[in-house]
Amino acid sequence: PPHEYLFWRSGPNSAVRKGAWKLLMFENGLTRLYNVLEEPAESADRSSEKKGVVDEMKQAFQHWTEDKGKQGKAETETETETETETETETET
């Protein structure tokens, strides 16, 4: 596969997929872990018995979120620099 993890958000809720595992994280702090290959209906929460998997996936999501924040900040700074350059050119 091209990526080890797949991350996404839907409103305030988030999810991570790695191999057979899918972790759902809700705004209220609730988490659910499913093995979607063994149980595609996602009705058997495995988070209490697979705490290591939950922790690993939460940590990967946190790193992804931090990286997205850094990218967003860099894009905003670049847009601001471009706007400033354009304003300066217009003034001269």
MOHU-V59508 format. One record per residue. N is the residue number from 1. RES is the residue in one small letter. SS is DSSP state (A for helix, B for strand, O for the rest). PHI is phi in radians with two decimals (NA if undefined). OMEGA is omega in degrees with one decimal (NA if undefined). Layout:
N/RES/SS/PHI/OMEGA, N/RES/SS/PHI/OMEGA
This chain:
1/p/O/NA/-177.3, 2/p/O/-1.19/-179.1, 3/h/O/-2.33/178.2, 4/e/O/-1.24/-178.0, 5/y/O/-2.12/170.6, 6/l/B/-2.21/-177.7, 7/f/B/-2.07/171.9, 8/w/B/-2.77/178.1, 9/r/B/-2.24/173.0, 10/s/B/-2.41/-173.7, 11/g/O/1.08/-178.8, 12/p/O/-1.47/-177.2, 13/n/B/-1.73/-175.1, 14/s/B/-2.39/177.6, 15/a/B/-2.59/176.6, 16/v/B/-2.35/175.3, 17/r/B/-2.17/174.1, 18/k/B/-2.49/-178.3, 19/g/O/1.00/-179.1, 20/a/O/-1.39/-172.6, 21/w/B/-1.60/174.4, 22/k/B/-2.29/179.8, 23/l/B/-1.88/174.5, 24/l/B/-1.84/179.9, 25/m/B/-2.20/-175.5, 26/f/O/-1.83/-177.4, 27/e/O/-0.93/-177.6, 28/n/O/-1.39/177.9, 29/g/O/1.66/179.0, 30/l/O/-1.19/175.1, 31/t/B/-2.22/176.4, 32/r/B/-2.39/179.0, 33/l/B/-2.11/-179.5, 34/y/B/-2.24/168.8, 35/n/B/-1.69/-172.1, 36/v/O/-1.30/176.0, 37/l/O/-1.39/179.3, 38/e/O/-1.39/-172.3, 39/e/O/-2.52/-174.6, 40/p/O/-1.09/-179.1, 41/a/O/-1.31/178.1, 42/e/O/0.93/178.4, 43/s/O/-1.94/-179.1, 44/a/O/-1.90/178.7, 45/d/O/-1.22/-177.9, 46/r/O/-1.92/-174.1, 47/s/O/-1.08/-178.4, 48/s/O/-1.27/-179.4, 49/e/O/-1.68/-178.4, 50/k/O/-2.19/-177.2, 51/k/A/-1.04/177.8, 52/g/A/-1.11/178.0, 53/v/A/-1.15/178.7, 54/v/A/-1.05/-179.2, 55/d/A/-1.07/179.2, 56/e/A/-1.07/-177.2, 57/m/A/-1.25/175.8, 58/k/A/-1.11/179.6, 59/q/A/-1.12/178.2, 60/a/A/-1.09/178.4, 61/f/A/-1.12/179.2, 62/q/A/-1.07/177.8, 63/h/A/-1.09/178.8, 64/w/A/-1.08/179.7, 65/t/A/-1.08/178.4, 66/e/A/-1.10/178.6, 67/d/A/-1.10/178.4, 68/k/A/-1.13/177.8, 69/g/A/-1.12/178.1, 70/k/A/-1.14/178.9, 71/q/A/-1.13/179.1, 72/g/A/-1.08/178.9, 73/k/A/-1.15/179.3, 74/a/A/-1.11/179.1, 75/e/A/-1.13/179.1, 76/t/A/-1.13/178.8, 77/e/A/-1.11/179.2, 78/t/A/-1.13/178.0, 79/e/A/-1.09/179.8, 80/t/A/-1.13/178.7, 81/e/A/-1.08/-179.6, 82/t/A/-1.13/178.5, 83/e/A/-1.09/179.4, 84/t/A/-1.12/179.1, 85/e/A/-1.09/-179.3, 86/t/A/-1.13/179.0, 87/e/A/-1.11/179.6, 88/t/A/-1.12/179.5, 89/e/A/-1.12/-179.6, 90/t/A/-1.19/-178.3, 91/e/A/-1.24/-176.8, 92/t/O/-1.51/NA
